[in-house]
Amino acid sequence: MAVMQMPLQSATKPYLMYSASYLRFFGAIVRIVFHANVQYNFIDDVNTHRR
C-alpha cells in the first residue's frame, strides 16, 4: 500500500502546486478585468449624466 501511494503522491503534488498557482493567476486576471470594467462603467455613467 505504501509503495503504491508513493508515486501517486509525487505525481499529484506538482499538479496541485501548478493548479493552485494557475488559479491564483486566473483570479488576479479576473480581478483586474472586473476592476477595470467597473471603473470604465463608472466613468461611462458619469459621462452620460454630464451630457
VENPE-V232733 format. One record per run of one state. SS is the DSSP state (H for helix, E for strand, C for the rest). FROM is the first residue (numbers start at 1). TO is the last residue. If there is no record, write none. Layout:
# VENPE-V232733
<<SS & FROM & TO> <SS & FROM & TO>>
This chain:
# VENPE-V232733
<<C & 1 & 1> <H & 2 & 50> <C & 51 & 51>>
